[in-house]
Amino acid sequence: MKRVLASILFSLVFCLTASSQAQKHVVTVDDLLNIVGVSNPEISPDGKWILYTRSDLDWKSNKRVNNLWMVSTETKDAFQFTSGEPAAQPAWSPDGKSIAFISAREKDSRDRLIYVIRTTGGEAVKLFDHKDGVSSFKWSPDGKRIFFLANDPKDDAAKKAEKDGDDSIFVDEGPNGQNRGQWTNLWVYDLAAKKERQITKEKMIVSGYEPSPDGSRIVFTARKENIRNGAHLSEVNVVDVNSGAVSQLTNNQAPENNAKWSPDGKSISYLAPDDKTYELSNGKLWLIDPQSKQYHKISGQYEGGIQNYFWAKDGKHIYFSGQARTNHEFFVLDVSNGTVEQLTNKPGVLAVSSLSEDQTKGAAVYSNPQQPSDIYLVDVKTNALTQMTDVNPQVKNWALAQSEVVKWKSTDGLEVEGILHYPTGYQPGKKVPLILNVHGGPAGVFSYGWSGLYHVYAGLGYASLSPNVRGSSGYDDKLLRGNMHDLGGGDFQDLMTGVDYLIQRGIADPDHMGVKGWSYGGILSGWTITHTDRFKAASVGAMVTDWASEYAMGFNHDIRLWYIGGTPWDNPEGYKKESSYSYIDKVKTPTIILHGESDTTDTIGQSMMFYQGLKDRGVPVRFIRFPREPHGFLEPHHQRIRDTEEIAWMQKYVMGVDWSSPPPSDKKDDKKAESGTKDSK
C-alpha cells in the first residue's frame, strides 16, 4: 500500500509540475551564457555587509566581466561597488572601514597592484608600486600592515632578452615547470610608513599563507621546485616577519595546504591526505606545534571532503564547509576528539567563505539543481540560511528539469549514487531518451547544485543521469580508491548498471541513449564506446586515449601512483590494458571530440589519435579544436560552440533530428546594458 501511495504521489507531483511548466520558457545555451555569476562573498567584521564578486557576460568582448558588489545583510539592498578594470580578492580591513583588492588599473600596464577604498565610497587608491605586480595579499590582524605575495621580478636585461627571442624554457629547471615560471616570496607593506619590505628571500613557490594572531609570524606552504608532478613536495613553514628566519615544520611526501593559526597562536592546522605520502584520500585536518614540530590528526573519522575552514574563537572547535555525498554542508569539528556535527541540512551546494568578527554570521554561496548560485547569510547559532541576492530572477520563468538523487547496486553489490534529471513535462511511465554523464577527476563528483545544460537537454526531451561511480570524492576513502588499478573496470560497470536501473524503472528508452563527459569523463566515455555499442552517440571532451604516449605530455602523477601504477616501461601491459585506444577497433558509436589546444592536463594529441582512428575505420566522427583554450574553457564564444555542437550531435544520432541553435543576438546584451545595475533587475 505504501508503494502504491508513493507511486500515486510521485505521478501527481510530476503532472502538476508538467502543467506549471507548460507556459514557461524553454532553456537555451544562450540563456546559460547570460547567467550572472556570484562568488567569493566576504562578510564585514560587524556582519552588516557582504562584499562579493559578480560576473556578467560581455559577448562582444568574448569574456566575462567581474566587478565587486555589496549587499546589506539587514535590508538585502545590493549595489555595484567597483567598475572599470576587474577587481579581485576583495578583503575587509580588520576595523571594517576599508576594503582592499587587487586590480590592473594603471594605464599601459598589466601589473596587478593593491588598491584600497573606503567602505563609505569614493575613489580606490593604489597603495604602492611593485615591480611585476602582486599575486595576493592579507591584512595584518591589527590593520596596520599588509602582507603580500609577489613574483621575484625580472631585471631589464632578462626582459629584453625574452623580447628579442631568447625565450627558451628549460623544463623543470629553476622556477620553470612545463611552462615559464618565477619564484615567489612574501613581502610586507607598512601603511603608516608607506614602505614595503621583503620578508622571505628564498628560491621557492608559495601556495598559501596566513599571518599569526599577533602579526609577528607567517605560516606558509611552499615548494622549492616547480616540476610538473611535484605537488606532494609542498611543506608547511613559518617565517619571522622581522628577521626573515624560516623554520620548516613538515618534511614528507604529502601535499600540505591551507595552513592556519589557532586563535592563541600556539598551534597550526593544515590539510593533507596523509602525514607521510601522497595518499589517495580525502583531505584530513592536522595540528602541529611550531616549536616542537610534533603533530597529530584532528579530523577523527570524518572522511568527506573538507574545504574552507575557520577556527572558532574558543580554540576548541573548527567550522568548515565540506562535501556530504551529493551535498555540500556546513560542519563543526571538536578539536579534542575529532567528532563532527553537521550544522546545516539544505540539499544543494553550500560553500561558506567567511565569518563575521564575532562568528555569529557567515557569508556563503548556495545553489541547487533548480537555482543558480546566490549569496546567502548563515546564522551560525541557529544554522538558518537567508538568501541575500537574486541575481538571476529570469530563471523563475524557465521550464526547468525536476531532479532527484537515485541509488542502485553495481555488479559487485556496491551501492552507487547519482543525480537524475527528468525531461521537462515528464509523464511517469513514459520511456524517454537518456544522456549518461560522466564526471571529471577521476576523483571528481556530481554535486546537487546548478548545472545548466541538464535543463537544455530536458527541454529537448532527454532525461540525464549523472552517476558518482567508484573513484568519486565526497564519500569515504574506500569509495575514492575504488578504481585504483582498474580504470574502465568497476567504474564502467557502475555506469552500465545505472543505465540498466533507469531502463528497468521504465524511464530510459534503451534505443535512444547518448554518453558524454569531460576530462576523466571524456576518458571513461571513450572507454565506454570501446566496450559497448548500446549508445547511439558519444561526446568526449579533453580525453586521454593512450596512457603510454600521454605519460610525458600531460599531468600523470595520479596515473603513475594510483590508477595504473608504475611507468610505461615497467608496466607496459597495465598502460595498454587501461587505454581505450587499445580497443578502438570495437567502436561503432558516432562520436564528437572536443579539445582545447592549450590543454596541458590532457594534451590535444590524445584526441587527435582517437579521431584519426575512428576516421580511418569509417566511424562517424567530428573533431573540433579550440584555439587558446586550456583544460577548462574560458571564452564564451568557444563555450557556446562546444555546447551547441554537442547537442546537435546528440540530436542527430540519438533522435535522428537535424538541430541547430539560432545565432546569439547582440540585442540581448544591449537590453541587459539598458536595464541598469540594480541587483533585482
N, C-alpha and C positions, 0 to 999 in steps of 0.2 A: 504493500500500500504506500509506504514511504517513497519507493522508487517511482510509482505511478504519479503520485502527487508532485514529486520533484520534476518529473518529465513534463507534466502539465504546466507547472510554474515556469519552467525553462522556455516552453513554447510560447506562453503568454508574454513573457518578457521580450522575446525576440519579435513577436508580432507587433507589440506596442512600439518597440524601438524602430522596426521597419516602417511603421506608419508615421512616426515622428520625423524620420529621416527622409521621407519621400520628397518633401519640398525643399530639401537643403541642397547646398552647393556641392557638387562632386569635386573631390580634391584633385589638383593637378600638380605636376612637378614645379611649375612656376609659382603656385601657391606656397610650396615648401621653401623655395628660394627666398621668397619675400617674408618668411617668418622672422620676427625680431628676436634676437638672442640676448640673454642676460647672464652675467657671470660675475664671479669674484665679489660677492657682497661683503662689505666691511662696515660693521656697526660702530657707531660713535661710542666713546668711552662712557657717556651718560645714557646710552641706549635710546636716544631720541631720534636718531637719523641712521639711515643705511645708505652708504655710498656703493654704487655698483657700476659695472661696465655694460653698456648697451651696444649691440652690434646690429647695424642696418645695412641692407643690400644697396650697393651703388652699381647698378647693372652697366651703365655706360662706362664706368672706370674699371669694370671687371674685378671688383673687390668688395669686401665688407668694411664698413667704416665704424670704428669704435670710438665712443665718447663716454665720459663719466656722467652719470645721472645720480640724483639723490631723492630719497623718499622719506617722508616723515612717518615714524612708527606710531604716531598718535592720530594723525589725520589721513594718512595714506596719500597725501598730496605728493606728486612726483614732478621733478623738473630737470632739465638738462643743465649740467654743472660746467662742462667744458665743451669747446667746439674747436674747429680747426684741425691741427695735426693730432693724430691719435694719442691718447694718454693711457699709460699702462701702469700696473702695480700701485694703485692708489693706497695710501695709508694715513690714518688719522695721527696727528701728534698726540702724545700722552695726555695733554690738557684739553684736547678736543677743539682747540681754537684754529688749527691749521690742517691742511691736507697736502701731503707731498705726493708727487707722481713722476713718472719718467716719460719724456717725450723728446722728439727731434724737431724742435721748433725754430732752431737757428736757420736763418736764410742761407742757402747754398751749403748747408752742412747736413750730414746724415748722422752725426753724433747724437746719441740719446743721453740726455742730461736730466738732472733732478730739478723739478720746479716745485714751488710752494705757493699755495693760495689760501687766503683766509676763508674760513667756513661761511663767513657773512657775505662773501663775494668779492669782486674786484678782479684785477689782472693777476695772472700767475707770474711769479718772479723766479727767474733762474737763480739757483743758489750759487753755482760756481762753474767754471770751465774745467773740463778734464779731458786730456788728450785721448782721442779714440772713444770717448764716451763712457757710460756707466751701464753695467748689466742689471744690477738690482740694489736695493738699499733697505735698511732697517733703522727706525728711530731708536735712540738710546732710551732706557726707561725713564730718565729724568727730562727728556725732550731737549737737552742742550747740545746733543751731538747727533750726527747721522753716520752710521756705518754703511759702507757700500763696497760692492764687488766690481772690479773692472779688469779688462784685459791688460796684460803688460803691453804698453804702447810700442809700436814700431818706430824706429828712427826714420828720418827723412831719406837716408840712403837706401834703406830696405824698401821703402815705399816706391822710390824712384826705380829701383831695380825691377820690382814687380811690374810697374807700369811699362817699363821698357821691354818686358817679355821674359825677364829672369824670374819666372814664377813657378818653377818646378816644385812639386810636392814630394818630399821624402817621406814615404808612407811609414807610419808607426815610429817615426823618429822625432824626438823632441816633443813639442805640443801637437804634432800632426797625428791624425788617425788616417781614415780613408781620404779625408779632405784636409785643407789647410786649417790649422788650429793655432791658438795662442794660450799661453799660460795666464792664469787669473790669480789675483791677490786681493786681500782685504785692505781697505782704507778707512779713515775716519775724517769727518769734517766737523770742525767746531763752529757752531752758528754764531757765537759771540765774537770770537777772534777772526772769523771768516777765513780760516786756514784749513787746508787738507794735509793729511799725513799718512804715509803708507805704513801699515801695521805688519803684515807678513811680506817677506821678500824671498819667496821660495819658488822653485820651478814645480808648479802644481796646478791642478784644475779643481777649483772649489765648486761643490754641487749644492751646498746648503749651509746656513749659518744662523746663529742667534746669540745676541749679547746676554750676559748674565744679569740677574736682577739688579746688581749694583753697578753694572756697566763696566766693570774692571776687566772682564774676560769675555772671550767669544768662543763658543763651541762651533766647530765646523766639520763637515765631511769633505774629504778631498782625496784625489789620487795623484800620483807623481809621474804618470804617463798618460797617453791618450790612445792606447791601442784599441782597436775596434771592439774586441771582446773582453775588455778589462773592467767591466762594471764591478766585478767582485773584489777588485783591488782598492775600492774606496774604504777609507778608515776614518774613525772619529778622532778629532784633535781639539785641543784647547790652546788658545793663544792669549798671552797677557797683553792687554791693549797698550800699556805704557812701554814695556820693554821689547815687545815683539817676540818673546820667547815662546816657542811652540812645544807642546807636550803631546805625543801621540798616545792615545788611550787604547785603541784596539789594534790587533795585528793578526789577521786571519785571511781566509779566502771567501768571506761572506760580504755581500754588498750592504753596508750600513747606510742609513739615510734618515732624514727628518729628526735630527738631534735637537733636544730641548732641555732647558734647565728646570729643575724642580724649584718651587717658589722660594725655598730657603737658600738656593744656590749651592747646596752641598752635594747634589746628585745630578746626573744627566741621563735622560731617557733617549732611546733611539729605536728605530725599526730595522729589523734584519730577519731574513728567513731562518737563520741558524747562527750559532756562535763560532763555527769552525769552517764550514764550507758553503759553497753556493748550492744550497739545498732547494729542490723544487717543492716549495711550500708557501702557504700564505704568510705574510709578514707577521713577526712576533715583536712584542714590546720588551725591551731590555732596560735595565737600570745599572749604571756604572758609577763608582766613586772616582772622581777625577784625581784624588790623591793616591789611593792605594791601587787603583785600576781594577779592583775587584768588581765583578758584575754578576747579575743573575736575571733570569726571565721573570717578568711580572705579569704577563698576559694570561697566565694559567692555561686552562684547557680550551680557551676560545680559539677557534680555527678559521673563522670568517676573515674576510679582508679588512684590515684596519687602515683607514685613510687619514684624513686630517684629525689631529687630536690636540687636547688642551689640558694642562694641569689645573686641577681645582685649587683654589686659594689655600685650602687646608693641607695641601701636600699629601693627602691620603687617597685621593681619587683622581682619575683621569677620564675626561669626557672624550668621546671620539665618534666620528662617522664611520660606519662600516657596512660591508655587504652582508645581507642576510638572505641567502639564496637568490631569488629574483628581485628582492627589495634592497634598498639602502636605507638604514635607520640610524638613530642617534642612541648611543650607549654610554654607560658609565662603568668604569673599572675600579675595583678595590685594589689598591697597590699592594696591600699587605698579604692578601691571599689569592689574588688573581680572579676572583669571581666577577662576572659581568652581568649587568642588568640592562635589558633593552628598555629605553625610555619612551620612544615613540612607536606608534603602530599605525602607519598610514601607507597602505600599499602604493608603491611607486619608488622614485629615486629622490631621496632627501640627502643633501650634502651641506652640512653646517660648516661655514668657513671662518666665523669669528664670533667672539663673545664680548659683551659689554664689560666694563671695568669691574662691576660687582658680580658678574657672571649670572645674573638673573635673566638675561635676554641673549639670544643668539640670532645671527643672520644666516639664511640658508637659501639655496636654490632647490626647487622641487618641481618634478614633472611626473606625469603618469601617461599611460598609452593614449588617453584622450585629451591631454593638456600639455602643451609645450611648457618649457621652463619659465617660472616666475620667481620673484623674490618673496621669501616668507620670513616672518618673525617667529622665533621659537621661544616660548616661555619655559625656561629651564626648570622652574619649580613645579609647574603643573604639566609640562610636556605638551601644552596646547600649541597648535600651529595656526598662524593667522596670515592669510595672503595679503601682501603689500602692493603688488603690481598686477596689472592685467594688460600686458604689452601686446597680446595677440587676440583682441576681442573678436576678430573675424572668424576665429575657429569655431565659435558657438554656432555659426551658420553653416558649418561644413557637415557633410554626411560622413561621419567617422565610423571606422570599424569598431565593433564590440570585441572585447578580448577577455581571456581568462588564462590562468595557469593550469596546465594539464600535466598528468603523470602517467607513465606506462612502464612496463617491465621489458628490459632488453633480453637478448637471447640467453645471457648467463644469469638472469634473475635480478640484475642491477636495476633499481628504480631510477628512472630518468625523468627530469622535469623540463618542461618547455612552455613557451607562450604561444597561444593560439589566437589569431585574429580572424574574425569571421568576415565574409564579404558584406558590403553594405546591403541592408534589407534582407539579410539571410532568413530563409524559411526552414525551420528544423525538419529534418528528414530528406531534404533535397541534397543530392550529391553535387559538389561544386569543384572547379579546377583548384589545384593546390600549388603554392610556391613553397618549397622547402628552403629555409635559410640556414646557412652555416656561419657561425661567428668566427671572428679572428682570434689570434692567440699564438699557439694553441690554448694558452691559459686565459682566454677571454671569457665573456659571459653575456648572455642576453638578460638584460635587466628590465623591470616592469616600468619603463619610462617612455618618453615620447620618441617615436621613430616614424617620421612622416611617410616614408614610402609604403609602409603597410596600408595606409589609408588610400593611397593612389591605386594600389593593386586591388584593394577592397572595392573601390568604385568601379573597377573593371570586372568585378565578379569573382575574384580569387579569394580563397582562404590562404593564410600564411601560417606556417608552423616554424618556430624558432627553438630548436632543442638545445639544452645545456648538456651536451654529451660529456662523457668521461674526459677529464682533462680541463674542465671548466673551473674557474676560480669562484670564490664566494660561498663555497660549500665547505667540505672538510679536506684535509690534506690527502686522504685516501682517494677521494674522487679526483682531486687535482693531479695526482700521479697516475691516474687510471690508464693513460695512453702512453706511458713510458715504454720505449722499445716496441711500440705497437701502433704507430700511425697508420690509419686505414684499417685497423682491426676492430677492436671493440667500439671505437668512436663511430666507425661506419655502420656497425650493427645497431648502435643507438639511434642513428638517423633512420635506418630502414624500419626498425620496429616502431618508431614514432609515426612513420607514414602508414604502416600497417594498422596501427591503432586508430588513426583517423578514418581509414577505409572501413574498418570493422564498425566504427560508430556511424557509418553512413554519411560522413561529411565529405571526405575526399573522393573525387572521381579518379579511379586509377588510370583512366585513359587520357587524362588531361593534367599532367603534372610537370613542373619545372623545378630545377635546383639552381641555387646561386650562392655566392659568397665572395668575401674579400680577404686577402692575406691568407691566414690559415683556412679561412672559409673558402677561398679560391683553391687552395691546395687540396682540401678534403672534397670539394665539389668536383675537382678534376679527377681525384681518385674514384669518386662515386661513379662517374660515367665510364671509367675503365673497368668497372666491376658489375655494372648493371645497365640494361638499356630500357628500364621502366620509365625513365623521364623523357619527355618529348623535346625538351630544350634545356640548355645549361648556360649560365653566365659565370665565368671565372675571372676574378679580378686580382691583380698583384699576386699571381700564383708562383709556386715553385713546382716544377715537374720532375727535375732530375737533381737529387741532393748532392751527388758527387761533383757535378760541374758548378753547383752553387756554393760549395764549401768555401772557396776562396773569394767569392764575389760579394755575397750579402752577409747579413747577420747570421751567425751559425753557432753561437755559444750554446744555446739551448739544445740544438740538434746534436752537437758533439757530446754534451754532458748527459742529456736525459732521453731525448726522443728516438734517437737511433743508437748513439753511443760509439765512441772511438772516432776514427778518421776513415776516409775512403780507401786508404791503403792498408789499414789493419783490420777493417771490417767492410770489405767491398760487397759482400753478399747482403749485409744489412742495409747499406745505402741503395743497392739495386732493388731489394725487396720492398722498401718503403717509398719508392719513387713511382709516381703514376706513369712516367714515360716508359717504364718497363712493360707496361700493358697497353700502350696506346693503340696497338693493332686491334684491340677489342672495342674501341669506341665507335658507336653508331649515332650518338646523340648530337644534333645540331648545336653548335657551341659558339657563343660570342666571347671574345677575350679582350680584357681591358687592362691597361697598364700605363703608369706614369714613367716618362723617360728619365726622370731624375731620382727614381726609387733606388735607394741603397740598402733597404731592408730585404726586399725580394727584387732581384735585378731583372730588367726587362728582357734580357736574353732568354729567360725561362719561358716567358710567354711566346717568344718567337719560335722556340723549339716546339712547343705544343701546337702552335698554329701551323707550322710547316708540316708537322707530322700528320695533322688532320687534313691539311690541304692536299698533300701527296696521296692520301688514301681516299680522297673524294668525299670526305665527310663535310656537310655544310658548315662553314666556319667563317667568322668575321673577326678581324683583329683591329682594334683601334688604339693607337699610341697617342699619349697626351704630352706634348712638349712642356718642359719646366716642372711638371708635377712630381712631388715626392710620393712617399707611401700613402699619405692621406692628402687628398686633393685640396687645393687652396683657391683656385679660380672659379668663380660662379659659372662662367661660360662652359668650362670643362665639366663641372658638376652636372650641368643641365644636359650636355651631350651624353655623358656617361649614363645618366638615369633614363633619358628618353630612348636612347638606342637599346638599352637593356629591355625596357618594357616592350618596344616594338618587336624585338626578337622573340620574347615570350609569347606575345600575341600571335605572331606569325606561326610559330611551330607548336605551341601548346593548344591554341584555339583556332588556328587556320584563318586568322584575321589580319588584313593589312591595316596597320595602325600607324599614325604619326601624330605628333604633338604640334599644335599650331605654334608659329614663331612667337617669342615673347614680345609683348607690346611695351614700347617706351612710355606710352601714356600712363601705364600703371605707376611707373616711377614718378611721372610728373604729378599725378594725383596725390601720391604719398608726400611729395615735397610741399604741395599746396596745403596739406592737411595740418601743417604746423608741427610743433614739437611736444605737444601735450601727451602725456603717457596714456591718456584714456582715449586716444583717437580711434 
